[in-house]
Amino acid sequence: MKAIGFIGIGVMGRSMVGHLMDAGYEMHIFTRTKTRAQELSDRGAIWHDDVAGVAAAAEVIFTIVGFPPDVEEVYLGENGILANAATGSYLVDMTTSSPALAVLIAEKAAEKGCHVLDAPVSGGDKGAREATLSIMVGGEREAFESVLPLFKLMGRNIIYQGPAGSGQHCKMCNQIAIASNMMGVCEAMAYAIKSGLDPDTVLQSISSGAAGSWSLSNLAPRMLAGDFDPGFYVKHFIKDMSIAYDSARSMGVDTPGLALAKALYEKLQALGGGDDGTQALFKRYQ
């Protein structure tokens, strides 16, 4: 595998492409806003004007786009990946998307002889920059083994979950856990401030104990500093929670914590916070 394609150069995609380039791979890229890819183009990444160009040029194609309709268009559209990729190509969707859509794409790809993996990630912009992402992978075991050396350039905790759709189901578990945890982190910091404690000192005490979590260690300091820039957008988190909520309902799983977090974030978005980072939920408590 020498020529790699990457579609979607956002907050996380930019760093992920950079790691692949650092390893010496020939990179073919496309994103809807070309200026976001300028830095990578300046480093030698080959720009294409559409998805079809990347699909035709690369042996392995990674995607990390916004929403399930974007995934569907990128893979199944008339000028999408499946219409233009060569037989035997490896197609890896790292978007957090619908498990059912992941299964559909895998079925369509099999008809063409392509290998598909659904491989959503967790770790935010920091994990992408430091190549420490958690990568949850569904699809063919053999395809996973083939792409694993590339995953290792972008992440650290890389685990095969099962057949097509399994990676997305695992990511739903991840987002459900984060949803309730984020409410707890915000409320704990609000309580610390209201009680007259120094919240930074509180963090020193509770981050390494039973209350410890990634969000507490990495996002609580941003909240307290008034830094609401996105490592992960509120609007994308709402998308993830909506997928998880609908999927849980279809399986008969009750998720009251998820429902409450989803409602709170939807209120935040209605007030103009959709492009903030998920830590912006703290604004509700200020």
Steps between C-alpha positions, in 0.01 A plus 500: 500500500670813376229741387255601772192715464344713771165674467406752769766739627350635820624556854606137532555400138776754450716344770421146390611572144814660636599184684453291185713748303770492767522124442576562132171407337379667182185687605202588281254735671166672456279707727210729421686813618830497313668758723488252791734274305746768389759420768499134397521590132800719578662196664451290188154345528335466159176696479202369303193702405254230600448169678522308175855619437622379838318167464658433161852589615532317832523141618376582849243775552421649839199722560404713799212728407213658688168318504350171377352664185855621418632145545227363277574753227877450519475121474183429305451814290531504122846656527583330827763256615336173399433626149867587449719283725688206351406145588694389805524850650475547876238754607503622860232729638615667821194724529273432794197386306206261493573130562229410248661720235837336567343161431340627177828645372680175579239303305525730198882493513506120509312495170792688346772303678609784729579465870319733741568582864296725729758647737375796703743662740508656844753739649415833343740748348763421765494130420520573128800733546685256725403186302342349812146452370287205602383331181202263509484280193227295335518302177700208364771378737742455205441859387564621854833320511599651164422857606630466858849644421330818381270516802811481721626824346187681620401329822610295797200301622390317184251219555311280256137480613338262251315503165382806308325752725677382816739793507208742486311314774812521720524874434137537610598337831783754524272798432233380743764480775636845413155661490417442866862550607509848344200604706676374812822683419317829442297466818806410707688809382198722556466360854870556570477866396175567688638346821799732493761238414776548246375278215852436372596365842184291503604350168834398650314302766226334299654440156706201614235349726177312436353807325782510248418506127643628173249784499585601856875505430493656153184707470440631852819716482373646172163575657659681792724703266201607290641310201205367303680449169405168341701187540167342415205712388176520697305453174688177429449373855125558463514300177675215682258505791206497260637191324563332836155593630321367192710184494439438871125546457496255210660239730275579795779651711394779740752788510367781725847650554557519127157655448569775755847579362361512146230746609751726677735507203211571263414805713863609483495470121174696480678784682774505236746254651503238225853587389643502854682205651306255715646658815279803425219327689665665801356835381163378627638502854675837489 
